[in-house]
Amino acid sequence: AVLSTLSLVAAVPVTVRDIFDPTISSPKAGDVWVVGQTVEVTWDTSNAPVDISNASSVWLRKGTSVLNGQTLLAQGFDLRSGSVSVVVPSLVPGDDYHIILFGDSGNVSPAFSI
């Protein structure tokens, strides 16, 4: 019984997934976003795999905690495009905002201001 179970396990193909861990190129440290402005979040696509299986999204974080109710800025775009436009939401001004790019991994931008 053990050998038949092992043979079933061995017959199941293993799917190899490429991990895409792009560096966020914009916003840069010290950038200033203005509420209501449309801005581009950009990232390096030079090592993007052909197939990216995970959903994409861009989130906004202030300091070390995720904002409630205003975190999601964009979703459902192609990570291989290298950019997505977002509208800067109305938030408390600060110089400790970060963009988090989710796809295969969560990459965090340097701190910038709103």
TORMI-215441 format. One line per field, with one value per atom (N, C-alpha, C, O): residue in one letter; atom name; z, x, y. Coordinates in pm, whole numbers, plus 32768, in hexadecimal, padded with zeros to 4 digits. Example, Ala and Ser with C-alpha at 12.3 -4.5 7.8 and 13.67 -1.06 7.14 Angstrom:
resn	(a | a | a | a | s | s | s | s)
name	(N | CA | C | O | N | CA | C | O)
up	(830C | 830C | 830C | 834E | 82C4 | 82CA | 8313 | 8324)
east	(8527 | 84CE | 8528 | 8590 | 8505 | 8557 | 850A | 853D)
north	(7DC7 | 7E3E | 7EB6 | 7EB4 | 7F1F | 7F96 | 8003 | 8072)
# end
This chain:
resn	(a | a | a | a | v | v | v | v | l | l | l | l | s | s | s | s | t | t | t | t | l | l | l | l | s | s | s | s | l | l | l | l | v | v | v | v | a | a | a | a | a | a | a | a | v | v | v | v | p | p | p | p | v | v | v | v | t | t | t | t | v | v | v | v | r | r | r | r | d | d | d | d | i | i | i | i | f | f | f | f | d | d | d | d | p | p | p | p | t | t | t | t | i | i | i | i | s | s | s | s | s | s | s | s | p | p | p | p | k | k | k | k | a | a | a | a | g | g | g | g | d | d | d | d | v | v | v | v | w | w | w | w | v | v | v | v | v | v | v | v | g | g | g | g | q | q | q | q | t | t | t | t | v | v | v | v | e | e | e | e | v | v | v | v | t | t | t | t | w | w | w | w | d | d | d | d | t | t | t | t | s | s | s | s | n | n | n | n | a | a | a | a | p | p | p | p | v | v | v | v | d | d | d | d | i | i | i | i | s | s | s | s | n | n | n | n | a | a | a | a | s | s | s | s | s | s | s | s | v | v | v | v | w | w | w | w | l | l | l | l | r | r | r | r | k | k | k | k | g | g | g | g | t | t | t | t | s | s | s | s | v | v | v | v | l | l | l | l | n | n | n | n | g | g | g | g | q | q | q | q | t | t | t | t | l | l | l | l | l | l | l | l | a | a | a | a | q | q | q | q | g | g | g | g | f | f | f | f | d | d | d | d | l | l | l | l | r | r | r | r | s | s | s | s | g | g | g | g | s | s | s | s | v | v | v | v | s | s | s | s | v | v | v | v | v | v | v | v | v | v | v | v | p | p | p | p | s | s | s | s | l | l | l | l | v | v | v | v | p | p | p | p | g | g | g | g | d | d | d | d | d | d | d | d | y | y | y | y | h | h | h | h | i | i | i | i | i | i | i | i | l | l | l | l | f | f | f | f | g | g | g | g | d | d | d | d | s | s | s | s | g | g | g | g | n | n | n | n | v | v | v | v | s | s | s | s | p | p | p | p | a | a | a | a | f | f | f | f | s | s | s | s | i | i | i | i)
name	(N | CA | C | O | N | CA | C | O | N | CA | C | O | N | CA | C | O | N | CA | C | O | N | CA | C | O | N | CA | C | O | N | CA | C | O | N | CA | C | O | N | CA | C | O | N | CA | C | O | N | CA | C | O | N | CA | C | O | N | CA | C | O | N | CA | C | O | N | CA | C | O | N | CA | C | O | N | CA | C | O | N | CA | C | O | N | CA | C | O | N | CA | C | O | N | CA | C | O | N | CA | C | O | N | CA | C | O | N | CA | C | O | N | CA | C | O | N | CA | C | O | N | CA | C | O | N | CA | C | O | N | CA | C | O | N | CA | C | O | N | CA | C | O | N | CA | C | O | N | CA | C | O | N | CA | C | O | N | CA | C | O | N | CA | C | O | N | CA | C | O | N | CA | C | O | N | CA | C | O | N | CA | C | O | N | CA | C | O | N | CA | C | O | N | CA | C | O | N | CA | C | O | N | CA | C | O | N | CA | C | O | N | CA | C | O | N | CA | C | O | N | CA | C | O | N | CA | C | O | N | CA | C | O | N | CA | C | O | N | CA | C | O | N | CA | C | O | N | CA | C | O | N | CA | C | O | N | CA | C | O | N | CA | C | O | N | CA | C | O | N | CA | C | O | N | CA | C | O | N | CA | C | O | N | CA | C | O | N | CA | C | O | N | CA | C | O | N | CA | C | O | N | CA | C | O | N | CA | C | O | N | CA | C | O | N | CA | C | O | N | CA | C | O | N | CA | C | O | N | CA | C | O | N | CA | C | O | N | CA | C | O | N | CA | C | O | N | CA | C | O | N | CA | C | O | N | CA | C | O | N | CA | C | O | N | CA | C | O | N | CA | C | O | N | CA | C | O | N | CA | C | O | N | CA | C | O | N | CA | C | O | N | CA | C | O | N | CA | C | O | N | CA | C | O | N | CA | C | O | N | CA | C | O | N | CA | C | O | N | CA | C | O | N | CA | C | O | N | CA | C | O | N | CA | C | O | N | CA | C | O | N | CA | C | O | N | CA | C | O | N | CA | C | O | N | CA | C | O | N | CA | C | O | N | CA | C | O | N | CA | C | O | N | CA | C | O | N | CA | C | O | N | CA | C | O | N | CA | C | O | N | CA | C | O | N | CA | C | O | N | CA | C | O | N | CA | C | O | N | CA | C | O)
up	(8000 | 8000 | 8000 | 7FC0 | 804A | 804F | 7FC6 | 7F9A | 7F82 | 7EFE | 7E99 | 7E45 | 7E9F | 7E40 | 7E5B | 7DFE | 7EDA | 7EFD | 7ECB | 7E95 | 7EDD | 7EAD | 7E15 | 7DE0 | 7DCF | 7D3E | 7D10 | 7CAA | 7D58 | 7D36 | 7D4C | 7CFA | 7DB9 | 7DD5 | 7D6C | 7D3F | 7D45 | 7CE3 | 7C59 | 7C08 | 7C3D | 7BBB | 7BAE | 7B3F | 7C1C | 7C16 | 7BED | 7C2F | 7B7F | 7B52 | 7BB4 | 7BEE | 7BC4 | 7C1B | 7BC4 | 7B5F | 7BEC | 7BA1 | 7BDE | 7C55 | 7B8B | 7BB9 | 7B9E | 7B2F | 7C05 | 7BF6 | 7BFA | 7C4E | 7B9D | 7B9F | 7C06 | 7C0F | 7C52 | 7CB2 | 7C73 | 7C4C | 7C6B | 7C33 | 7CA6 | 7CE7 | 7CBE | 7D30 | 7CFC | 7D0E | 7CBA | 7C7A | 7CDD | 7D44 | 7CBD | 7D0D | 7CE4 | 7C6D | 7D46 | 7D2B | 7D0B | 7D59 | 7C97 | 7C6F | 7C86 | 7C89 | 7C96 | 7CB6 | 7D05 | 7CD9 | 7D76 | 7DA8 | 7DE0 | 7E0C | 7DDB | 7E12 | 7E9B | 7EBF | 7EE7 | 7F69 | 7F57 | 7F02 | 7FA8 | 7FA3 | 7F42 | 7F43 | 7EEB | 7E91 | 7EE2 | 7F54 | 7EA5 | 7EE4 | 7E88 | 7E15 | 7EBB | 7E72 | 7EA6 | 7F1D | 7E4B | 7E6E | 7E68 | 7E08 | 7ECF | 7ED4 | 7E56 | 7E2C | 7E19 | 7DA0 | 7D1F | 7CB3 | 7D28 | 7CB4 | 7C83 | 7CD4 | 7C00 | 7BC8 | 7BBA | 7B7C | 7BF4 | 7BF3 | 7BBD | 7BBD | 7B8F | 7B5F | 7BC8 | 7BFA | 7BE9 | 7C39 | 7BD2 | 7B7D | 7BD8 | 7B75 | 7BB8 | 7C2B | 7B6E | 7BA1 | 7B2D | 7AB9 | 7B4E | 7AEC | 7ABA | 7B0A | 7A36 | 79FC | 79AF | 7964 | 79C0 | 7970 | 7988 | 7930 | 79FB | 7A18 | 7A29 | 7A6D | 79EB | 79FB | 79B5 | 7943 | 79F9 | 79B8 | 7950 | 7954 | 78F7 | 7891 | 78D3 | 78AD | 7934 | 7977 | 7A07 | 7A53 | 7A2C | 7AB7 | 7AE4 | 7AAC | 7B48 | 7B6C | 7BD5 | 7BDE | 7C23 | 7C90 | 7C64 | 7C07 | 7CA9 | 7C8E | 7CB7 | 7D12 | 7C74 | 7C92 | 7CDB | 7CC6 | 7D31 | 7D76 | 7DAB | 7DC5 | 7DBC | 7DF7 | 7E72 | 7E6C | 7EE2 | 7F62 | 7F97 | 7F76 | 7FE9 | 8028 | 80BD | 80FE | 80F2 | 8181 | 81BB | 817D | 8231 | 827A | 82EE | 8340 | 82F6 | 8362 | 8357 | 82EC | 83C6 | 83C8 | 83CB | 83D2 | 83C6 | 83CA | 8349 | 830D | 8321 | 82AA | 82CD | 8333 | 8277 | 828C | 8281 | 8234 | 82CC | 82C5 | 8264 | 826E | 8206 | 81AD | 8136 | 80D8 | 8135 | 80C4 | 8093 | 8059 | 80A9 | 8089 | 7FF7 | 7FBC | 7FBE | 7F36 | 7ED2 | 7ECE | 7E80 | 7E1B | 7D8F | 7D3C | 7D73 | 7CEE | 7CFA | 7D52 | 7CA1 | 7C9E | 7C13 | 7BC3 | 7BF7 | 7B7C | 7B00 | 7A90 | 7B0F | 7A9D | 7A81 | 7AD5 | 7A0C | 79E6 | 7A23 | 7A03 | 7A79 | 7ABA | 7A55 | 7A70 | 79E0 | 797B | 7937 | 78EC | 794F | 7910 | 794A | 7906 | 79C9 | 7A07 | 7A42 | 7A7B | 7A37 | 7A72 | 7A7E | 7A3B | 7AD6 | 7AE5 | 7B18 | 7B6D | 7AE4 | 7B10 | 7B87 | 7B89 | 7BEA | 7C60 | 7C80 | 7C60 | 7CC1 | 7CF0 | 7D84 | 7DD2 | 7DAB | 7E36 | 7E8B | 7E74 | 7EEC | 7F3F | 7FA4 | 7FC0 | 7FDA | 8041 | 80C5 | 80FD | 80F5 | 816E | 81C6 | 819C | 823F | 829A | 825F | 823C | 8253 | 821C | 826F | 82E8 | 822A | 826F | 8210 | 8196 | 8249 | 81F8 | 8208 | 81EE | 8235 | 8250 | 8208 | 823E | 818F | 813F | 80EB | 80C3 | 80D0 | 807E | 8020 | 8043 | 7FAA | 7F4E | 7F61 | 7F6D | 7F62 | 7F67 | 7EE7 | 7ECB | 7E9A | 7E1D | 7E37 | 7E59 | 7E26 | 7E39 | 7DB4 | 7D59 | 7DAA | 7D38 | 7D6B | 7DB5 | 7D45 | 7D7B | 7E04 | 7E52 | 7E21 | 7EA5 | 7EC2 | 7E6A | 7F3B | 7F5F | 7F66 | 7FC0 | 7F09 | 7F07 | 7F3B | 7F1F | 7F87 | 7FC8 | 7F90 | 7F82 | 7F72 | 7F41 | 7FB2 | 8027 | 7F91 | 7FF7 | 8029 | 7FE9 | 809A | 80D2 | 8079 | 8044 | 806A | 8021 | 8069 | 80CC | 803A | 8080 | 8032 | 7FB7 | 8080 | 8048 | 8094 | 807B)
east	(8053 | 8000 | 8057 | 8036 | 80C8 | 8121 | 815F | 816A | 8189 | 81C5 | 8163 | 8189 | 80E4 | 8082 | 8066 | 8050 | 8067 | 8054 | 80C9 | 80B6 | 8143 | 81B9 | 81B8 | 81E1 | 818A | 8188 | 8121 | 8136 | 80B3 | 8051 | 808B | 8077 | 80D3 | 8110 | 8178 | 8182 | 81C6 | 822E | 81F3 | 8235 | 8179 | 813B | 8101 | 80E5 | 80EF | 80B6 | 8123 | 818A | 810E | 8175 | 8184 | 8123 | 81FE | 821B | 8223 | 826A | 81D8 | 81DA | 8243 | 8240 | 829F | 8306 | 82D5 | 82AD | 82D9 | 82AD | 8326 | 837F | 8325 | 838C | 8366 | 82F2 | 83C5 | 83AE | 83E1 | 8455 | 8387 | 83A9 | 83B0 | 834C | 8427 | 8442 | 8478 | 84EE | 8422 | 8454 | 8473 | 8430 | 84D8 | 84FB | 849F | 848D | 8464 | 840F | 8469 | 84C2 | 8453 | 84A6 | 8462 | 84A5 | 83E0 | 8397 | 831B | 82CD | 8306 | 8346 | 83D3 | 83F3 | 8423 | 84AB | 84AB | 844E | 8514 | 8523 | 851F | 8564 | 84CD | 84C4 | 845D | 8442 | 8423 | 83BA | 8345 | 832E | 82FD | 8286 | 8210 | 8211 | 81A9 | 812D | 80C7 | 80C4 | 8073 | 800C | 7F84 | 7F66 | 7F32 | 7EAD | 7E5F | 7E5D | 7E20 | 7DD0 | 7E1F | 7DE4 | 7EA3 | 7EFB | 7EFF | 7EFA | 7F08 | 7F1F | 7FB5 | 7FF9 | 7FE9 | 8078 | 8090 | 8037 | 8109 | 8131 | 8184 | 81E7 | 815B | 81AE | 81F6 | 81B5 | 827B | 82C7 | 8325 | 834C | 8348 | 83A3 | 83F0 | 83C7 | 845F | 84B9 | 847E | 845A | 8474 | 843D | 84A7 | 8485 | 8525 | 858F | 859A | 85CB | 8570 | 857A | 84F1 | 84E4 | 848B | 8403 | 83F4 | 8420 | 83B7 | 839E | 832D | 82E1 | 8323 | 82BB | 8231 | 81D3 | 8227 | 81A8 | 81B0 | 8208 | 8153 | 8147 | 80BD | 8059 | 80B6 | 8038 | 7FE8 | 7F6E | 8028 | 7FE1 | 7FA2 | 7FD1 | 7F38 | 7EF6 | 7F51 | 7FA3 | 7F41 | 7F96 | 7F46 | 7ECD | 7F8B | 7F4B | 7FB5 | 8028 | 7F8C | 7FE1 | 7F98 | 7F23 | 7FDF | 7FA9 | 7FFA | 8070 | 7FBB | 7FFE | 800A | 7FAA | 8080 | 809A | 80D9 | 8130 | 80AC | 80EA | 8137 | 8100 | 81B7 | 820A | 8213 | 8230 | 81FA | 8206 | 8180 | 817C | 8110 | 808D | 8040 | 804D | 7FF0 | 7F9D | 7F27 | 7EE6 | 7F0A | 7E99 | 7E16 | 7E0C | 7DB3 | 7D2F | 7CD6 | 7CCA | 7C97 | 7C36 | 7C6F | 7C24 | 7CEC | 7D25 | 7DA7 | 7DFB | 7DB6 | 7E36 | 7E42 | 7EAD | 7DDA | 7DE3 | 7DDD | 7D7B | 7E46 | 7E4A | 7E2D | 7DF5 | 7E53 | 7E3C | 7E44 | 7E87 | 7DFD | 7E04 | 7DE1 | 7DA3 | 7E0A | 7DE5 | 7E33 | 7E07 | 7EA2 | 7EF3 | 7F5D | 7F76 | 7F9C | 8004 | 8089 | 80BB | 80C3 | 8142 | 81B3 | 8214 | 81A6 | 820E | 820C | 8269 | 81A5 | 819C | 8200 | 822C | 8225 | 8288 | 8251 | 829D | 81CE | 8196 | 80FF | 80BD | 80CA | 803A | 8020 | 8069 | 7FB8 | 7F91 | 7F33 | 7EDA | 7F49 | 7EF2 | 7ED2 | 7F1F | 7E61 | 7E3B | 7E5E | 7E39 | 7EA4 | 7ECE | 7E52 | 7E0F | 7E34 | 7DBD | 7DD3 | 7E44 | 7D66 | 7D6D | 7D95 | 7D4B | 7E0B | 7E43 | 7E82 | 7E97 | 7EA1 | 7EEC | 7F77 | 7FB8 | 7FA7 | 802D | 8097 | 808B | 80FF | 816D | 81DE | 81CE | 8252 | 82C7 | 82F2 | 8365 | 8294 | 82B5 | 8254 | 822F | 822D | 81D7 | 822D | 829D | 81F6 | 823B | 81D5 | 8160 | 8202 | 81B2 | 81DB | 8252 | 8178 | 8192 | 815A | 80E3 | 81AF | 8189 | 817C | 81DD | 8102 | 80EB | 80D7 | 8099 | 810C | 80FF | 8131 | 80EB | 81A9 | 81E7 | 8224 | 8238 | 8241 | 8279 | 824F | 821C | 8264 | 8240 | 82BD | 830F | 82CB | 833F | 8316 | 82A8 | 836D | 834E | 83A8 | 8421 | 836A | 83B7 | 83FD | 83DF | 845C | 8493 | 8425 | 83BD | 843D | 83DC | 83D1 | 8434 | 8355 | 833B | 82CE | 8297 | 82AF | 8251 | 81CE | 81C9 | 8165 | 80E2 | 80BB | 8050)
north	(7F88 | 8000 | 807E | 80E2 | 8078 | 80EC | 8105 | 8178 | 8099 | 80AA | 80E2 | 8134 | 80B8 | 80ED | 8180 | 81CD | 81A9 | 8235 | 8288 | 82F5 | 8254 | 829B | 82A8 | 8310 | 8243 | 824C | 82B3 | 82F4 | 82C2 | 832A | 83B4 | 840E | 83C5 | 8446 | 8467 | 84D9 | 8406 | 841C | 843C | 847E | 8410 | 8427 | 84B4 | 84E0 | 84FA | 8580 | 85E2 | 85EB | 862D | 868B | 86FF | 8730 | 872A | 879B | 8818 | 881B | 887E | 88FB | 8956 | 8972 | 8984 | 89DF | 8A6D | 8A8E | 8ABE | 8B48 | 8BA4 | 8B97 | 8C03 | 8C69 | 8CD3 | 8CFA | 8CFF | 8D6B | 8DEB | 8DF6 | 8E4D | 8ED0 | 8F32 | 8F4E | 8F66 | 8FBD | 9043 | 9061 | 9093 | 910D | 917C | 918A | 91C9 | 923F | 92B1 | 92CD | 92F4 | 9367 | 93DE | 9400 | 941B | 948C | 9513 | 957A | 9513 | 958E | 956A | 9515 | 95A7 | 9620 | 9605 | 9597 | 966F | 966C | 96AE | 96F6 | 9695 | 96D5 | 976D | 97A4 | 97AE | 983F | 9876 | 98EE | 9821 | 9851 | 9889 | 9861 | 98E7 | 9920 | 990C | 9938 | 98CA | 98B8 | 991C | 993C | 994F | 99B0 | 996B | 9925 | 9980 | 9944 | 9968 | 99DB | 9903 | 9915 | 9907 | 98FB | 9909 | 98FE | 986D | 9810 | 9859 | 97D4 | 97C2 | 9814 | 9756 | 973B | 96AE | 965A | 9697 | 9613 | 95CB | 9601 | 9552 | 94F9 | 94A2 | 9465 | 949D | 9452 | 93EF | 9400 | 9387 | 9320 | 92E3 | 92ED | 92A4 | 9267 | 91E2 | 918C | 91D4 | 9159 | 910A | 90AE | 912C | 90EC | 9056 | 900E | 9025 | 8F96 | 8F56 | 8EF0 | 8F8F | 8F5B | 8ED4 | 8EC5 | 8E72 | 8DF2 | 8E00 | 8E61 | 8DA0 | 8DA2 | 8D95 | 8DDB | 8D3B | 8D25 | 8D54 | 8D2A | 8DAB | 8DD7 | 8DAC | 8DD9 | 8D57 | 8D19 | 8D66 | 8D54 | 8DB7 | 8DFA | 8E7D | 8EBF | 8EA1 | 8F21 | 8F94 | 8F86 | 9004 | 9077 | 90E2 | 90F1 | 912C | 919C | 91FC | 91D5 | 927A | 92E0 | 9315 | 933A | 9316 | 9342 | 93B6 | 93C5 | 9407 | 9478 | 945E | 9435 | 9476 | 9461 | 94DF | 951C | 9506 | 9576 | 953C | 94F2 | 955D | 9526 | 9490 | 945A | 944D | 93BB | 9375 | 92FA | 93C0 | 9380 | 939C | 9406 | 933A | 934A | 93A3 | 9390 | 9405 | 945F | 9413 | 93B4 | 943C | 93FD | 944A | 94C4 | 9404 | 943F | 948A | 94A5 | 94AD | 94F7 | 94B8 | 94FC | 943A | 93FA | 93CF | 93DF | 939A | 9365 | 93D7 | 9422 | 93E5 | 944E | 9418 | 9460 | 939B | 9361 | 92C9 | 9293 | 9285 | 91F3 | 91C0 | 9206 | 9143 | 9101 | 912C | 9110 | 916F | 9199 | 912F | 90D9 | 9137 | 90D9 | 9104 | 9170 | 90B4 | 90D6 | 90E8 | 912F | 90A9 | 90B7 | 9140 | 9160 | 9191 | 9215 | 9278 | 92D4 | 9266 | 92BD | 933D | 938C | 9353 | 93CB | 93C1 | 9371 | 9414 | 9423 | 94B0 | 94E2 | 94F0 | 9576 | 956A | 9516 | 95C0 | 95C4 | 9656 | 96B0 | 966A | 96EF | 96F7 | 969F | 9760 | 9771 | 9791 | 97F6 | 973B | 9752 | 97C2 | 97EA | 97F3 | 985A | 981A | 97C9 | 983E | 9802 | 986C | 98DE | 9844 | 989B | 98AE | 984C | 992A | 993F | 98F7 | 98E8 | 98CA | 9887 | 9869 | 986E | 984A | 982B | 979A | 9777 | 9747 | 96BA | 965B | 95F2 | 9681 | 9629 | 95CC | 95EE | 9554 | 94EF | 94B0 | 94A2 | 948B | 943B | 93AA | 938B | 9353 | 92C4 | 9288 | 9295 | 9247 | 9207 | 9172 | 912F | 913E | 90B0 | 906B | 90A1 | 8FF6 | 8F9D | 8F18 | 8ED3 | 8EF4 | 8E7B | 8E95 | 8E38 | 8F11 | 8F36 | 8FC4 | 9009 | 8FF1 | 907A | 90CF | 90BF | 912B | 9183 | 920C | 923B | 924A | 92C9 | 9336 | 9324 | 93A9 | 941C | 9462 | 944A | 94B9 | 9512 | 9571 | 957E | 95B1 | 960F | 968B | 96BC | 96BB | 9737 | 9784 | 9753 | 97FC | 9854 | 9864 | 985B | 987B | 98A2 | 991F | 9957)
# end
